[in-house]
């Protein structure tokens, strides 16, 4: 089989890295499919055996692509469409795997070029228009809602990444036989190819040293690793931690990730709550360094306060064998329950209480962590992921 994968996003960059595209493409290639991956010009090439990465022009003078809808993405998607038509005209593809808004064009190209269409649905695109405050126009949102439903019905296979999206698709009465839930639950290391003279110097900084910050000895590390966007609940975690330290002086908060301005913002907040001696921010680090820090933790935390999609890091936390404290919101509870995590109310009191309970209850905490590891192996591990992708390819063949 031969496939065209279309990814309308920067591929591969350290911010907003499209892991779902990478792992889908990697496993598709491992299962014997020859893949052409068409994506934006922004990004660094990575090593995916059996995959040819094709890029539209960079247009670097227009700036970097942000997460969510933007006029820059609309402009780049015009060129993505031109390249798509050119590739379809020159090659025969058994199926086209369209990520996110790429499906809008592919839906109309499908009858012309006679390929099977996979819609990889990372989110509901009409919801993105409002969530990212791109538009409040009801006619425009209604148009995208109808177009999305049309794409779902026209697709030969649909991938959703979490139960919330799966339920959304089911609610539209889409044929359940062509719908596959494949969570973004694996995290193989990404091998980035050496830079060429044309590589963008600002995209990938040299990998940090293994220990870019000095950690205090004989402390019980409570580790958050991820982005520092508002919805991640970092302010909630910082506000909760003075109570944790007051009752458990051995506790120490390590916050891994975040841009320079974000780190500065939350460092000032931590100082305001008297946490300067009890908290360290690393800033953005390489993926393997973030995992190294997480491996040192006595406790992992996910204080997220908003959202419906399951965070990618939750699957790594389940697999870690380290107890997890997470807020009791739908974004988490699609995957987590009290058997595999300490679920707390999304407020400082709840987070502080959950951290203290997990730190105190050694035996219970280890049982919860063991349950989490077992759940990951059964439902979300690499063999489980590969089996889901194999079922998808059997559906297409």
C-alpha positions in Angstrom: 0.0 0.0 0.0 1.0 3.6 -0.5 -0.3 6.6 1.4 -0.2 10.3 1.4 -0.2 11.9 4.9 -1.1 15.6 5.0 -0.1 17.5 8.2 -1.1 21.2 8.2 1.3 22.2 11.0 5.0 22.8 11.7 6.8 19.5 11.6 8.9 19.0 13.7 9.5 21.9 16.2 10.1 21.9 19.9 6.9 23.9 20.6 3.6 22.3 19.8 5.3 19.3 18.4 2.8 17.1 16.4 3.4 13.8 18.1 0.2 12.3 16.9 1.3 12.9 13.3 4.7 11.4 14.0 3.5 8.2 15.7 0.7 7.6 13.3 3.2 7.9 10.4 5.9 5.9 12.1 3.6 2.9 12.9 2.0 3.1 9.4 5.4 2.8 7.8 6.4 -0.1 10.2 3.3 -1.9 9.1 4.6 -1.9 5.5 2.9 1.1 4.0 5.1 3.4 1.8 4.4 7.0 3.0 4.8 10.5 1.6 4.3 13.1 4.4 3.3 16.5 3.1 3.7 19.3 5.7 4.6 23.0 6.3 8.0 24.4 5.5 8.6 25.2 9.2 10.3 22.5 11.2 13.2 20.1 11.3 13.3 16.8 9.4 13.2 13.7 11.5 14.2 10.1 10.8 11.1 8.0 10.0 12.3 4.9 8.0 10.3 4.4 4.8 8.8 7.9 4.9 9.5 10.8 2.5 8.9 14.2 4.0 7.7 16.8 1.5 7.5 20.5 2.4 5.7 23.5 1.0 7.8 26.8 1.0 8.7 28.1 4.5 7.6 31.8 4.0 9.7 32.6 7.1 9.2 36.3 6.7 5.6 35.8 7.8 6.6 34.6 11.2 6.1 31.3 13.0 2.8 29.3 13.0 0.9 29.5 16.2 -1.3 26.8 17.7 -4.9 27.0 16.6 -6.6 28.8 13.6 -4.8 31.8 12.1 -4.7 33.7 8.8 -1.1 32.5 8.4 -2.4 28.9 8.4 -5.1 29.7 5.9 -2.4 31.2 3.6 -0.1 28.1 4.0 -3.0 25.7 3.5 -3.5 27.2 0.0 0.0 26.0 -0.9 -0.6 22.7 0.9 -3.6 22.3 -1.4 -1.5 23.0 -4.5 1.1 20.5 -3.4 -1.6 17.9 -2.6 -3.1 18.2 -6.1 0.3 17.9 -7.7 1.2 14.8 -5.7 -2.1 13.2 -6.4 -1.7 13.9 -10.1 1.7 12.3 -10.3 1.2 9.3 -7.9 -1.3 6.7 -7.1 -2.1 6.5 -3.4 -4.3 3.8 -1.8 -5.4 6.2 0.8 -4.8 9.8 2.0 -4.4 10.4 5.7 -5.6 13.9 6.4 -4.9 15.5 9.7 -7.2 18.3 11.0 -8.3 20.9 8.4 -6.5 19.1 5.5 -9.6 16.9 5.3 -11.7 19.8 4.0 -9.8 19.9 0.7 -9.3 16.1 0.5 -13.1 15.6 0.9 -13.6 17.2 -2.5 -10.5 15.7 -4.1 -11.5 12.2 -3.2 -14.0 11.5 -6.1 -11.6 13.1 -8.6 -8.5 11.0 -7.7 -10.3 7.9 -6.4 -8.5 7.4 -3.1 -9.7 6.3 0.3 -9.8 9.0 2.9 -8.7 8.8 6.5 -9.8 11.8 8.7 -7.5 12.1 11.7 -9.6 14.2 14.0 -7.5 15.8 16.8 -10.3 18.2 17.7 -13.6 19.6 16.4 -12.6 22.4 14.0 -15.7 24.5 14.6 -15.0 24.4 18.3 -11.4 25.6 17.6 -12.7 28.7 15.9 -14.4 29.8 19.2 -11.9 28.3 21.6 -9.0 30.2 20.1 -11.2 33.3 19.6 -10.6 33.3 15.8 -14.2 34.3 15.1 -17.6 34.6 16.7 -19.5 34.7 13.4 -22.4 32.3 13.7 -22.8 31.8 9.9 -19.1 31.0 9.6 -19.1 28.6 12.5 -22.3 27.0 11.1 -20.6 26.6 7.7 -17.6 24.8 9.3 -19.9 22.6 11.4 -21.7 21.4 8.3 -18.5 21.0 6.4 -17.0 18.9 9.2 -20.0 16.7 9.3 -19.8 16.3 5.5 -16.1 15.2 5.8 -16.9 12.7 8.5 -19.6 11.1 6.4 -17.4 11.1 3.3 -14.3 9.6 5.0 -13.6 5.9 4.7 -12.1 5.8 8.1 -12.1 8.2 11.1 -9.5 8.4 13.9 -10.4 10.2 17.1 -7.9 10.7 19.9 -10.0 10.7 23.0 -13.4 9.5 24.3 -14.8 13.0 24.1 -14.2 13.3 20.4 -15.3 9.7 19.9 -18.6 10.5 21.6 -19.0 13.6 19.5 -18.6 11.6 16.3 -21.0 8.9 17.5 -23.5 11.7 18.3 -23.5 12.7 14.6 -24.7 9.1 13.8 -21.6 8.4 11.8 -21.1 4.7 10.8 -19.4 3.2 13.8 -17.7 0.5 11.7 -15.4 3.1 10.1 -14.6 4.9 13.4 -11.4 4.0 15.4 -10.4 5.5 18.7 -6.6 5.7 18.8 -5.2 7.6 21.7 -1.9 9.5 21.5 -0.5 7.1 24.0 3.0 6.1 22.9 6.2 8.1 23.2 9.1 6.5 21.4 12.1 8.9 21.2 12.1 11.2 18.2 15.3 11.1 16.1 16.0 14.5 14.6 18.2 14.6 11.5 21.4 16.8 11.5 20.8 20.4 10.4 21.7 21.4 6.9 22.8 24.8 5.8 19.1 25.6 5.1 17.9 24.6 8.5 16.4 27.2 10.7 18.8 28.0 13.5 16.1 29.1 16.0 14.0 25.9 15.7 16.1 23.5 17.6 18.5 24.7 20.2 21.3 22.4 21.3 20.1 19.8 23.7 20.5 20.9 27.4 22.9 19.1 29.7 21.3 16.2 31.7 21.2 18.4 34.8 20.7 22.0 33.8 19.4 22.9 37.3 20.7 21.9 40.7 18.2 19.9 42.7 18.2 19.9 46.5 19.3 16.7 48.2 17.1 14.6 50.4 13.9 16.1 49.1 10.7 14.4 47.9 10.2 15.9 44.4 6.7 16.8 43.2 7.1 17.1 39.5 5.0 18.8 36.8 6.3 18.4 33.3 4.6 20.1 30.3 3.7 23.4 28.8 2.9 26.3 31.1 -0.3 27.5 29.3 -3.1 28.9 31.5 -5.3 25.8 31.2 -2.6 23.6 32.6 -3.3 25.0 36.1 0.2 26.1 37.1 -1.2 29.0 39.2 -3.4 26.5 41.1 -0.4 24.2 41.8 1.7 27.1 43.1 -1.1 28.4 45.3 -1.6 24.9 46.7 2.1 24.2 47.5 2.6 26.4 50.6 0.2 24.2 52.5 2.1 21.1 51.3 5.4 22.5 52.5 3.9 23.6 55.8 2.8 20.1 56.6 5.6 18.2 54.8 8.9 20.3 54.7 10.6 17.5 52.7 8.4 18.3 49.7 9.9 20.2 46.8 8.2 21.4 43.6 9.9 21.0 40.3 8.2 22.6 37.3 9.6 21.4 34.0 8.9 23.2 30.7 7.6 26.6 29.6 8.8 29.6 27.6 11.0 32.3 29.1 8.1 34.7 29.7 5.9 32.0 31.2 8.7 30.9 33.6 9.3 34.5 34.6 5.5 35.0 35.3 5.1 31.9 37.4 8.5 32.4 39.2 7.2 35.7 40.4 4.0 34.1 41.5 5.9 31.4 43.4 8.0 34.1 45.2 4.8 35.9 46.1 3.6 32.7 47.8 6.9 32.3 49.6 8.0 29.3 47.6 11.4 30.5 46.4 13.3 28.0 48.7 10.8 25.2 47.8 10.4 25.4 44.0 12.6 25.3 40.8 11.6 26.0 37.2 13.8 24.5 34.5 12.3 26.2 31.5 12.0 24.3 28.2 14.2 21.3 28.1 14.8 18.4 25.6 12.2 15.6 25.7 14.6 13.1 27.3 15.6 15.6 30.0 12.0 16.1 30.9 11.6 12.4 31.3 14.7 12.2 33.4 13.3 14.7 35.8 10.0 12.9 36.0 11.8 9.7 36.8 13.2 11.4 39.9 9.8 12.2 41.3 8.2 10.9 44.4 4.9 12.2 42.9 3.7 13.5 39.5 1.0 16.1 39.2 -1.3 17.2 36.4 -3.2 20.3 37.7 -5.1 21.0 34.5 -8.2 23.2 34.9 -9.7 23.3 31.4 -10.1 21.2 28.3 -11.7 18.0 27.0 -8.9 16.2 25.1 -6.8 13.9 27.2 -3.3 15.4 27.7 -0.5 13.4 26.0 1.5 13.4 29.2 -1.2 11.4 31.1 -0.2 8.3 29.2 3.5 8.7 30.2 2.4 9.3 33.8 0.4 6.1 33.8 3.3 4.2 32.4 5.9 5.7 34.8 5.2 3.6 37.9 5.1 6.9 40.0 1.9 8.0 41.8 -0.1 10.7 40.1 -2.2 13.5 41.5 -4.6 15.0 38.9 -7.6 17.3 38.9 -11.0 15.7 38.7 -12.0 17.2 35.3 -13.3 15.5 32.2 -10.0 16.0 30.4 -8.5 13.5 32.9 -11.4 11.3 33.9 -11.8 10.0 30.3 -8.7 7.9 31.2 -8.1 8.2 35.0 -10.1 7.1 38.0 -9.4 6.7 41.7 -7.9 3.3 41.2 -5.0 4.7 39.0 -4.6 8.3 40.3 -5.4 10.6 43.2 -8.2 12.7 41.7 -8.8 16.1 43.4 -11.0 19.0 43.0 -9.5 21.7 40.7 -8.8 24.2 43.4 -5.7 24.9 45.6 -7.2 23.2 48.7 -8.0 20.0 46.7 -4.6 19.9 45.1 -2.8 20.4 48.4 -4.8 17.7 50.1 -4.2 15.3 47.2 -0.4 15.8 47.2 -0.2 15.4 51.0 -2.4 12.3 51.0 -0.2 10.7 48.2 3.0 11.6 50.0 1.8 10.2 53.3 0.3 6.9 52.1 3.3 5.0 50.9 1.6 1.6 50.4 -1.6 3.0 48.9 0.4 5.3 46.6 2.4 2.4 45.3 -0.7 0.3 44.7 -2.3 3.2 42.7 0.9 3.5 40.7 1.0 -0.2 40.0 -2.7 -0.1 38.9 -1.9 2.8 36.6 1.0 0.9 35.0 -1.2 -2.2 34.5 -3.9 -0.1 32.8 -1.3 1.4 30.5 0.0 -1.9 29.4 -3.5 -3.3 28.8 -5.0 -0.4 26.9 -2.5 2.2 25.8 1.0 0.6 25.3 2.8 0.3 22.1 1.5 -3.2 21.2 -2.0 -1.9 21.8 -1.4 1.1 19.7 0.1 -0.9 16.8 -2.9 -3.3 17.0 -5.3 -0.3 16.6 -3.3 1.0 13.6 -3.3 -2.5 12.1 -7.1 -2.6 12.4 -7.3 0.7 10.7 -5.3 -0.5 7.7 -7.4 -3.7 7.5 -10.5 -1.5 7.4 -9.0 0.4 4.4 -7.9 -2.7 2.6 
